[in-house]
Amino acid sequence: MSLHPRVLGEVPEQTAEVARLAFPKGCLCMRIREVLGPLFRDQDFAELYPRRGQPAWPPHQLALVSVLQFVEGLSDRQAAAAVRARIDWKFLLGLELTDPGFDHSLLTEFRDRNLAGGSPERLLDLVLERLRAVDLLKRPGGQRTDSTHVLAAVRRLNRLELTAEQLRAALNALAAAAPEWLVESVPVDWFDRYGRRIEDYRLPRGERARTEYGERTGADGPRLMAAVHAPDTPAWLRQLPAVETLRTVWIQQFWVDDGQARMREPKNMPPCHYRVESPYDPQARYSIKRAVDWSGYKVHLTETCDPGAPHLITHVATTVATVTDVEMTRPVHADLAAVGLLAGEHFVDRGYVSANLLATSRSEYQVELVGPVRHDVTWQGRAGEGFDVDGFVIDWDAQQAICPQGHHSTGWRPHRQRPDYVQSLVTFDPKHCTPCPVRAKCTRSANSPRKLALGPREEHEVIRRVRQAQQTPQRQQHFNIRAGIEGTIGQGLRRCDLRGSRYRSLDKTRFQHVLTAAALDFLRIDAWLTGIPLATTRASRFARLRPG
């Protein structure tokens, strides 16, 4: 398909007349069109289409429909039907009443083109650009970020199910690619063993029977891979994604003992960051956070939080489930700075904060990272009455520390804890530490003197400053601004099924979240235009009865 850009005009007169009769007080689609005008242009997607071929359906309309289906939680078929049947959608799209719409498969094609173009964030960027043009989005003074888990669009599998289902998936892929070769290459009994979906209730009962089943499956995998890599087998069969994933899963799940494939002990398996959890979504990963465990991904949402302005989502990032929050703080800052939407204050929870980030966010991005830091994790800090590191006076210029009893350190040397992280190890004289009357509050060592491990000066000082500040009521009240992002996640769950991936693969899930963010911005602009106040924190009926 080739792109023939259309000139965007006004809403057809008949469409506008019927829409205003049907919605005398207006509706979301009508207000978005009247206030923002055309959000997308065909030229915005020109690089996604070839120069020759049959004319494509206008991509600016496909982009709008893609966002609207997340506003209302519709499938592709339902969204395509709404284009044909709903007057408010026709008003926003600028279509004639008699326009027949398009086939739902064009939405899938449009998503694939955006993914192939390598810029799934394009739609959200264009929405934000239009909001800035009409002064509904200005450079924020404050913003907040939080994350939530996302379930992959696959079922959870135990290890026996995973290995057998992975072999079955490879057989199905080979059956579609080279059916005649496959019939000649596999044993007849495999059709009974792997012909149906592998589910736990179909597996043998008893530990011994299941061990034998696993070992038999473990032997079948190398047998299939040997057939695929045989000299007379077409080389391109080895490049099928299901075959490549089969090899990865067998390396992760089995080891060879005297020619016999045996399942690895859990302690000998690779970390979750590398481990395949499903043959149908090899990028999904298993993770656990507090009491929640899941297989899939994680999404990070950033929104503005200035009073007197709509709270709009300005950034969305989707990662595999094993990426920690603290790893995303700097990338979020970099992305927002690139588009001029990085605020002066960034409110986050403890997972996004580290000493290095507190020290460098202001110097690199002119951002104050506002988030709680954990208390000293040493036993002295946890005890509350011991001498933790904050009880020592540190003279960085003289490279010397003074203990609470007034004694000076005698040693100060650098120590490379990690390739990119150097600490300072500080030691004290045993002749002062050994007879010290408060030694029990300082060290548990029977003979050795007290030692300190200090991070870089800038990090050490900012951590001490933040720890002191976060104890004040004013700082705690200021940090409460962060709690609003929880409502954003809740709105995403209720309106857009934020925690459930519709698609398989990280890229498709990421594009889903871009559309979700744009949809939530539509809802928030409409609420702002109609004067709907922000919701307050919900409380149960019983909690509302609390006296006083």
C-alpha positions in Angstrom: 0.0 0.0 0.0 1.2 3.5 -0.7 0.3 6.8 1.0 -1.6 9.5 -0.7 -1.9 12.3 1.9 -5.3 13.9 2.3 -5.9 17.5 3.1 -7.7 17.7 6.4 -10.8 20.0 6.3 -13.7 20.8 8.5 -16.2 18.2 9.8 -18.8 17.6 7.0 -21.8 19.9 7.5 -24.3 17.0 7.7 -22.2 15.1 10.1 -21.8 18.1 12.4 -25.5 18.9 12.3 -26.6 15.3 13.2 -23.9 15.1 15.9 -25.1 18.3 17.6 -28.7 17.0 17.5 -27.7 13.7 19.0 -25.4 15.3 21.6 -26.7 18.8 22.5 -24.4 19.0 25.4 -21.4 17.6 23.5 -19.4 14.5 24.2 -15.7 13.5 24.5 -15.2 13.0 20.7 -16.8 16.3 19.8 -14.9 18.3 22.5 -11.6 16.8 21.4 -12.2 17.8 17.8 -13.5 21.3 18.6 -10.7 22.1 21.0 -7.7 20.3 19.5 -8.7 20.1 15.9 -7.2 17.4 13.8 -4.7 15.6 16.0 -2.8 13.7 13.3 -1.9 14.2 9.7 -1.1 11.7 7.0 2.3 13.2 6.6 3.2 12.2 10.2 3.2 8.6 9.1 4.7 9.0 5.6 7.9 7.0 6.2 5.8 4.0 7.2 4.4 3.5 3.7 6.0 2.8 0.3 5.8 5.2 -2.6 4.1 2.8 -4.9 1.1 0.5 -4.6 -2.6 0.6 -3.8 -3.7 3.7 -1.9 -3.7 3.0 1.9 -6.5 4.0 4.2 -5.6 7.4 5.7 -3.3 6.7 8.6 -4.4 9.8 10.6 -7.8 8.1 10.9 -6.3 4.8 11.9 -4.3 6.5 14.6 -7.3 8.2 16.0 -9.3 5.0 16.0 -6.4 3.1 17.7 -6.5 5.6 20.6 -10.3 5.6 20.8 -10.5 1.9 21.1 -8.5 2.1 24.3 -10.6 5.0 25.6 -13.6 2.7 25.5 -11.8 -0.7 25.8 -12.9 -2.0 22.3 -11.5 -4.8 20.2 -10.4 -4.2 16.6 -13.7 -5.5 15.3 -15.7 -3.4 17.7 -13.7 -0.2 16.9 -14.2 -0.7 13.1 -17.9 -1.2 13.7 -18.0 2.0 15.8 -16.5 3.9 12.8 -19.4 2.8 10.6 -22.2 3.2 13.2 -21.4 6.0 15.7 -22.0 9.6 14.9 -19.6 10.9 17.6 -16.7 8.9 16.1 -17.5 10.2 12.6 -17.5 13.7 14.0 -14.0 13.3 15.5 -12.7 11.6 12.3 -14.3 14.1 10.0 -16.2 11.5 8.0 -19.4 11.8 6.0 -22.5 10.0 7.5 -22.4 7.6 4.5 -18.7 6.7 5.0 -18.6 2.8 5.1 -15.4 2.7 7.3 -12.8 0.1 6.9 -12.0 -3.6 7.7 -10.8 -4.2 11.2 -7.6 -5.9 9.9 -6.3 -2.5 8.9 -5.8 -1.7 12.6 -3.5 -4.7 13.0 -1.6 -3.6 9.9 -1.3 -0.1 11.2 0.2 -1.3 14.5 2.6 -3.5 12.6 3.8 -0.6 10.4 4.4 1.5 13.5 6.4 -1.2 15.1 8.4 -1.9 12.0 9.1 1.9 11.8 10.8 1.7 15.2 8.9 4.6 16.8 5.9 3.3 18.7 5.9 6.5 20.9 5.0 8.5 17.8 1.3 8.7 18.6 1.7 9.9 22.2 4.3 12.5 21.1 2.0 13.8 18.5 -0.9 14.1 21.0 1.4 16.0 23.4 2.6 18.2 20.6 -0.9 19.2 19.8 -1.8 19.8 23.5 1.2 22.1 23.7 0.1 24.0 20.6 -3.3 24.9 22.3 -1.7 25.7 25.7 -3.2 22.7 27.5 0.3 21.4 28.2 3.2 23.6 29.4 6.5 22.6 30.7 5.6 21.2 34.1 6.9 22.3 37.4 6.4 18.9 38.9 5.8 15.4 37.7 5.5 11.9 39.3 6.3 8.4 38.2 5.3 4.9 39.3 5.2 1.4 37.8 2.9 -1.6 37.8 3.1 -5.2 36.6 1.7 -6.3 33.3 0.6 -9.9 32.7 1.7 -11.4 29.4 -1.0 -12.7 27.0 0.0 -16.3 27.7 -0.9 -18.8 30.4 1.4 -19.7 33.3 3.3 -23.0 32.8 5.1 -25.2 35.2 8.4 -26.7 34.0 7.0 -29.9 32.6 4.4 -28.0 30.7 6.9 -25.4 29.4 9.3 -27.9 28.0 6.7 -30.2 26.4 4.7 -27.2 25.1 7.8 -25.6 23.7 8.5 -28.8 21.7 5.0 -28.8 20.5 5.2 -25.2 19.4 8.4 -26.0 17.4 6.6 -29.0 15.8 3.7 -26.8 14.8 6.0 -24.2 13.3 7.8 -26.9 11.3 4.5 -28.4 10.3 3.5 -25.1 8.8 6.8 -24.5 7.1 7.8 -28.0 5.9 5.0 -30.5 6.5 6.4 -33.3 4.2 9.9 -33.1 5.8 8.4 -33.2 9.3 6.3 -36.3 8.6 9.4 -38.1 7.4 11.6 -36.9 10.3 9.6 -37.5 13.5 8.4 -40.8 15.1 4.8 -41.7 14.7 4.2 -41.8 18.5 5.0 -38.1 18.7 1.6 -37.3 17.1 -0.1 -38.7 20.2 2.4 -37.2 22.6 2.5 -33.7 21.2 -0.6 -33.5 19.1 -2.7 -31.7 21.8 -2.0 -28.7 24.1 0.1 -29.8 27.1 -1.8 -29.1 30.3 -1.0 -30.1 33.8 -4.1 -32.4 34.3 -3.0 -34.5 31.3 0.5 -35.1 32.7 1.2 -38.3 34.6 0.6 -38.4 38.3 3.3 -39.2 40.8 6.9 -37.8 41.1 8.6 -40.8 39.5 6.2 -40.8 36.5 6.6 -37.1 36.0 10.4 -37.4 36.2 10.3 -40.1 33.5 8.0 -38.0 31.4 10.4 -35.0 31.7 13.4 -37.1 30.8 11.6 -38.5 27.8 10.7 -35.0 26.7 14.3 -33.9 27.4 15.5 -36.6 25.0 12.9 -35.7 22.3 14.1 -32.1 22.0 17.7 -32.9 21.0 16.4 -35.5 18.6 14.3 -32.9 16.8 17.1 -30.4 16.8 19.5 -33.0 15.3 17.0 -33.6 12.5 16.7 -29.9 11.8 20.5 -29.6 11.7 21.0 -32.6 9.5 23.0 -32.0 6.3 20.1 -32.8 4.0 17.6 -30.5 5.9 16.9 -27.0 4.4 19.1 -24.6 6.3 16.3 -22.0 6.6 14.3 -24.3 9.0 17.0 -23.7 11.7 16.1 -20.0 11.6 12.5 -20.4 12.6 11.9 -18.5 15.9 10.2 -21.5 17.5 13.2 -23.7 16.7 15.7 -21.1 18.1 13.6 -20.8 21.3 13.5 -24.6 21.6 17.3 -24.6 21.7 17.3 -21.9 24.4 14.8 -23.6 26.6 16.6 -26.9 26.5 19.9 -25.2 27.5 18.1 -23.5 30.4 16.0 -26.5 31.6 18.2 -29.6 31.0 21.7 -30.9 31.4 23.2 -34.1 30.0 24.4 -36.8 32.4 26.1 -39.8 30.7 24.1 -39.2 27.6 20.8 -38.8 29.5 18.9 -35.5 29.5 18.0 -34.5 33.1 16.1 -31.5 34.4 18.3 -28.9 36.1 17.9 -28.2 39.8 16.3 -24.8 40.4 19.6 -23.5 41.8 21.4 -24.4 38.6 19.0 -22.6 36.3 19.8 -19.2 34.8 18.4 -16.0 36.4 14.9 -14.9 35.7 16.1 -12.1 33.5 17.2 -14.7 30.9 14.8 -17.5 31.5 12.0 -18.2 28.9 8.6 -18.5 30.5 6.4 -19.3 27.5 7.0 -20.6 23.9 4.5 -18.1 22.6 6.0 -15.0 24.2 9.7 -15.6 24.6 10.3 -12.1 25.9 8.0 -12.4 28.9 9.9 -12.9 32.1 9.0 -14.0 35.6 9.4 -11.5 38.5 8.2 -11.0 42.0 7.7 -7.8 43.9 6.6 -7.9 47.5 3.7 -10.4 47.5 3.0 -10.2 43.8 4.6 -12.6 41.3 3.8 -12.6 37.6 5.1 -13.5 34.1 5.2 -10.6 31.7 6.3 -7.0 31.7 6.3 -3.8 33.7 5.0 -0.4 32.7 6.2 3.0 34.0 3.9 6.0 33.8 4.9 9.6 34.2 2.4 12.5 34.5 2.3 16.2 35.3 1.0 17.2 38.7 0.9 21.0 38.7 -2.2 22.5 40.4 -4.4 24.5 38.2 -3.6 22.4 35.1 -4.8 19.0 33.7 -2.6 16.1 34.9 -1.4 14.6 31.6 0.7 11.5 31.0 3.9 12.7 29.3 5.9 9.5 29.2 5.3 5.8 29.2 8.0 3.1 29.3 7.5 -0.7 29.0 10.2 -3.1 30.1 10.6 -6.8 30.8 9.4 -7.7 34.3 12.9 -8.1 35.8 14.0 -4.5 35.1 14.0 -2.7 38.5 12.5 0.8 39.0 15.8 2.4 39.8 17.2 1.4 36.4 14.5 3.5 34.7 14.9 6.8 36.5 17.7 8.1 34.3 16.2 6.9 31.0 12.9 8.6 32.0 14.8 11.8 32.7 16.6 11.6 29.4 13.5 11.0 27.3 11.6 13.9 28.9 14.5 16.2 28.6 14.7 15.4 24.9 11.2 16.7 24.3 11.3 19.6 26.8 8.9 18.1 29.3 11.2 17.5 32.2 10.0 19.1 35.4 11.9 20.8 38.2 10.6 18.3 40.7 10.2 14.6 40.1 8.2 12.7 42.7 8.9 9.0 42.9 8.7 6.2 45.5 11.7 4.5 47.1 12.2 2.1 44.2 13.3 4.9 41.9 15.8 6.5 44.3 19.5 5.8 44.8 22.3 7.9 46.3 23.8 8.3 42.8 20.6 9.4 41.3 19.9 11.9 44.0 23.4 13.4 43.5 23.4 13.4 39.7 19.8 14.3 38.7 20.3 17.9 39.6 23.7 18.3 38.0 22.7 16.4 34.8 19.1 17.4 34.3 18.4 20.2 36.8 15.8 18.0 38.4 15.2 17.5 42.1 14.4 13.9 42.7 11.9 13.8 45.5 11.6 10.4 47.0 12.2 8.6 50.3 15.5 7.0 51.0 15.9 3.9 53.1 17.4 4.3 56.6 20.9 3.0 57.4 20.7 -0.8 57.0 23.7 -1.5 59.2 22.9 -3.0 62.6 23.9 0.2 64.3 21.4 2.2 62.2 18.6 -0.4 62.8 19.2 -0.6 66.5 18.4 3.1 67.0 20.9 3.5 69.8 24.2 2.4 68.1 26.7 4.7 66.3 25.8 4.5 62.7 27.7 6.3 59.9 25.7 9.5 60.5 27.2 9.7 64.0 30.7 10.3 62.6 32.1 13.6 61.5 33.6 13.2 58.0 36.4 15.6 56.9 36.6 14.8 53.2 39.4 17.3 52.4 41.6 15.9 55.1 40.4 12.3 54.4 39.7 11.7 58.1 36.7 10.7 60.2 36.0 11.5 63.9 34.0 9.0 66.0 31.4 10.1 68.5 34.0 9.8 71.3 36.3 12.3 69.5 38.9 9.9 68.2 40.3 10.4 64.7 40.6 7.7 62.1 44.1 6.4 61.2 43.4 4.9 57.7 41.6 6.1 54.6 42.0 4.1 51.4 39.9 3.7 48.2 38.2 0.4 47.5 36.6 -0.6 44.1 33.4 -2.3 45.1 32.2 -2.6 41.5 33.9 -1.7 38.2 32.1 1.7 38.2 31.9 2.3 42.0 34.7 3.3 44.4 34.2 3.5 48.1 36.5 4.9 50.8 37.4 2.4 53.6 38.0 4.2 56.9 39.7 2.5 59.9 40.3 3.5 63.5 43.2 2.8 65.9 42.7 -0.4 68.0 44.2 1.4 71.0 41.2 3.7 71.1 38.5 1.2 70.0 39.5 -1.7 72.2 39.1 0.0 75.7 36.2 2.3 74.5 33.4 2.2 77.1 30.7 2.4 74.4 32.3 -0.2 72.1 29.2 -2.4 72.2 27.2 0.4 70.4 29.8 0.8 67.7 31.1 -2.7 66.7 30.3 -6.3 67.4 33.9 -7.5 66.6 35.7 -9.0 69.5 39.1 -7.5 68.6 39.0 -5.4 65.4 38.5 -1.7 65.5 35.5 0.1 63.9 35.5 0.4 60.1 33.4 2.7 57.8 32.7 2.2 54.1 31.8 5.6 52.6 30.4 6.1 49.2 31.5 9.0 47.0 31.4 12.4 48.8 28.6 13.9 46.8 26.4 10.8 47.3 27.2 10.5 51.0 26.3 14.1 51.7 23.1 14.1 49.7 21.9 10.9 51.4 22.5 12.4 54.8 20.7 15.6 53.8 17.7 13.8 52.5 17.5 11.5 55.5 17.3 14.5 57.8 14.8 16.4 55.6 12.4 13.5 55.2 11.8 13.4 59.0 10.2 16.8 59.0 6.4 17.2 58.6 6.8 19.7 55.8 8.8 17.3 53.7 6.4 14.5 54.4 3.4 16.7 53.4 5.2 17.8 50.2 6.0 14.2 49.3 2.2 13.3 49.5 1.9 14.8 45.9 3.4 11.5 44.7 0.3 9.6 45.7 -1.7 10.9 42.8 0.1 8.6 40.4 -1.7 5.7 42.1 -5.0 7.1 40.9 -3.6 7.2 37.4 -2.7 3.5 37.5 -6.1 2.8 38.9 -7.8 4.7 36.0 -5.6 2.8 33.6 -6.7 -0.5 35.1 -10.4 0.4 35.0 -10.6 2.0 31.6 -7.8 0.3 29.6 -6.9 -2.9 31.3 -3.4 -1.6 32.0 -2.2 -4.8 33.7 -3.2 -7.1 30.9 -1.3 -7.3 27.6 -3.5 -7.7 24.6 -0.6 -8.8 22.4 2.5 -11.0 22.5 6.1 -9.5 22.6 7.6 -6.6 24.3 7.3 -4.2 21.3 3.6 -4.8 20.8 2.9 -4.5 24.6 4.9 -1.2 24.6 2.7 0.1 21.7 -0.4 -0.9 23.6 0.8 1.2 26.5 1.5 4.2 24.3 -2.1 4.0 23.0 -3.3 3.6 26.6 -1.4 6.8 27.7 -2.9 8.7 24.8 -6.4 7.4 25.7 -6.0 8.5 29.3 -4.9 12.0 28.1 -8.1 12.2 26.0 -10.2 11.4 29.1 -8.3 13.9 31.2 -8.6 16.7 28.7 -12.3 16.0 28.4 -12.7 16.0 32.2 -10.7 19.3 32.4 -12.9 20.9 29.7 -16.1 19.9 31.5 -14.9 20.9 34.9 -15.0 17.4 36.5 -13.0 17.6 39.7 -10.2 15.2 40.6 -11.4 12.2 42.5 -10.5 11.9 46.2 -8.9 9.0 47.8 -11.4 6.2 48.2 -12.3 4.9 51.6 -14.5 2.0 52.6 -17.9 2.6 54.3 -16.5 1.3 57.5 -13.4 3.5 57.4 -15.6 6.6 56.8 -17.3 5.9 60.1 -14.1 6.5 62.1 -14.9 8.9 65.0 -13.3 12.3 64.9 
